[in-house]
Amino acid sequence: MNTHENKSISSFQDLIELMRKLRSKDGCPWDKEQNHVSLKSHLIEETYEVIDAIDSGNPDKLKEELADLFFHIIFHCQIAREMGEFDIDSVMALCIDKMTRRHPHVFGDATATTPEEVIHQWEQIKKTEKGFEERKFIVDGLPRHLPALQKAQKLQKKVAKVGFDWTNIHDVIAKVDEELREVKEAIREKKPEHIEEEVGDLLFSIVNLARFLKLDTENVLHKTIYKFVDRFKKVETELTSMGKDIEKCTLEEMDAVWNKVKSNISK
């Protein structure tokens, strides 16, 4: 075993001991009172911060956020250890066993030469594993807390696997147009519940359009959000340089600066 491996093992053990100390009698009051449920929102937040770091392209930021996320994994393992459920060693052993078993084309005699073959093989292996729940319906198994856009796209992929899908992009666009017309009709009717239903249908059809174009809807919308944020900051900066308070500006004034900023960006 080389020096680097020794150092890695030592660092890992140090982290486990640090976590145990935080949860000990003489540890941190906040850390001691946490449980799996109380940490859920923090785990989600840390996961999104990792994604933000990836999007930033900053490796130092990514390293920092991965460390925070990894700490939460250790945190949950320590809580489980105290409750006599499992520990970090059993989690790692399970991970190694599962990944080895699900990659027989790497660690066994199976053959899979394309990503599609790998995915199909993966799904078939899952069905043979202990604890696998046979789903009654194709649309079962959607994670309850998955963001709505991701859940819609995952659902559409599920039904597409059995052939319930559009055959060409023109029909998908036609469906989006149809749903938009129905939203307009619902608005004219002035029935809030109908409007809500039709707007939902429109959003679902737009997710379908993105999926058909092989786009990730969450990623696409995040990029648009950040683009808007960046442009609006430029609008605020421009108005400030003009000696104007954005909160006192008219919509026409803000629109004029927005268009100016947009034009400068496109040059």
Beta strands, then each sheet from edge to edge (+ up, - down):
end
